[in-house]
């Protein structure tokens, strides 16, 4: 019996091959575990690298945007202040309407006194714009399109009273003024079509109009009572006034030799 017990103690419950196989199994399991861990680490590293590069590009883009923003004469149209109102369109007791007089001249002068402004050269370079520059070339001189439109409107207003404003012009000079006025009509046309006001102008029946003077006949005539979305002009003009430049101060400019 002791011999049998000795044999039982020495003989494994499984054969030698089974024991060897039993010890080999963990080796294959560890191999796959390490492979899985390695794959996860590589994938995670690639992911982190992608996130890092994305943030770097985004930061660079934001920085470029901030630099561009600092150059902009105006942040954007959204940066303006807006109000809803009706047009008065009143030609009675209106300093901008009527024949030449001191009140009218002062009103138009004040409206256009901030038409020329100083613009950082970085903004002009970004938009590939050239202009006249200050002597240090830190700034260029420009005008917002709205001010040029108002300048053109003033020119057309003067052509309505050319006998007053251009009485001493010879034929050649007058032809030049007429071409200027024609340019102004075209510029205002393009400007209005570029940024159209989509408020509604409705109609009403009216008699004794400039076109139809028969008091017995009624004709449809346009009548603007709709609400318009308008920029706060005082806010915009104040902004321009802080950057205004007197274009007659040519000694402050980098003049060509």
GIBELSUL-V839659 format. One record per backbone hydrogen bond with DSSP energy under -1.0 kcal/mol. CO is the residue of the C=O (numbers start at 1). NH is the residue of the N-H. E is the energy in kcal/mol with one decimal. If there is no record, write none. Layout:
((CO NH E) (CO NH E))
This chain:
((1 5 -3.1) (2 6 -2.6) (3 7 -2.4) (4 8 -2.6) (5 9 -2.4) (6 10 -2.2) (7 11 -3.1) (15 19 -2.1) (16 20 -2.7) (17 21 -2.6) (18 22 -2.5) (19 23 -2.0) (20 24 -1.5) (21 25 -1.5) (24 28 -1.4) (25 29 -1.8) (26 30 -2.6) (27 31 -1.6) (28 32 -1.7) (29 33 -2.1) (30 34 -2.8) (31 35 -2.1) (32 36 -2.5) (33 37 -2.7) (34 38 -2.6) (35 39 -2.2) (36 40 -2.4) (37 41 -2.6) (38 42 -2.6) (39 43 -2.7) (40 44 -2.8) (41 45 -2.4) (42 46 -2.6) (43 47 -2.4) (44 48 -2.7) (45 49 -2.5) (46 50 -2.3) (47 51 -2.5) (48 52 -2.6) (49 53 -2.7) (50 54 -2.4) (51 55 -2.4) (52 56 -2.4) (53 57 -2.7) (54 58 -2.6) (55 59 -2.8) (56 60 -2.5) (57 61 -2.6) (58 62 -2.8) (59 63 -2.7) (60 64 -2.5) (61 65 -2.5) (62 66 -2.8) (63 67 -2.5) (64 68 -2.7) (65 69 -2.8) (66 70 -2.0) (67 71 -1.0) (68 72 -1.4) (77 80 -1.3) (81 232 -3.7) (83 230 -3.3) (85 228 -3.1) (94 97 -1.4) (101 105 -2.2) (102 106 -2.5) (103 107 -2.1) (104 108 -2.3) (105 109 -2.1) (106 110 -2.5) (107 111 -1.8) (108 112 -1.3) (112 115 -1.7) (116 245 -2.6) (117 142 -2.3) (119 140 -2.9) (120 124 -1.4) (121 125 -2.6) (122 126 -2.1) (123 127 -1.7) (124 129 -3.1) (125 128 -1.2) (132 141 -2.3) (133 254 -3.0) (134 137 -1.9) (138 121 -2.2) (139 134 -2.4) (140 119 -3.0) (142 117 -3.2) (144 147 -1.2) (144 148 -1.4) (145 149 -2.3) (146 150 -2.0) (147 151 -2.5) (148 152 -2.3) (149 153 -2.2) (150 154 -2.3) (151 155 -2.0) (152 156 -2.2) (153 157 -2.4) (154 158 -2.2) (155 159 -1.7) (156 160 -1.2) (158 161 -1.0) (159 162 -1.1) (161 164 -1.5) (161 165 -2.1) (162 166 -2.7) (166 169 -1.5) (170 174 -2.6) (171 175 -2.1) (172 176 -1.6) (173 177 -2.0) (174 178 -2.3) (175 179 -1.9) (176 180 -2.1) (177 181 -2.5) (178 182 -2.2) (179 183 -2.5) (180 184 -2.1) (181 185 -2.2) (182 186 -2.0) (183 187 -2.5) (184 188 -2.5) (185 189 -2.2) (186 190 -2.4) (187 191 -2.4) (188 192 -2.6) (189 193 -2.1) (190 194 -1.9) (191 195 -1.8) (202 223 -3.7) (204 221 -3.0) (206 219 -3.0) (212 209 -2.2) (214 217 -1.6) (219 206 -2.2) (221 204 -2.0) (223 202 -1.2) (228 85 -2.2) (230 83 -2.9) (231 233 -1.0) (232 236 -1.9) (233 237 -3.2) (234 238 -2.1) (235 239 -1.8) (236 240 -2.3) (237 241 -2.3) (238 242 -1.4) (240 243 -1.3) (243 118 -2.6) (246 249 -2.2) (248 250 -1.8) (249 252 -1.9) (250 253 -1.7) (252 135 -1.5) (253 255 -1.4))
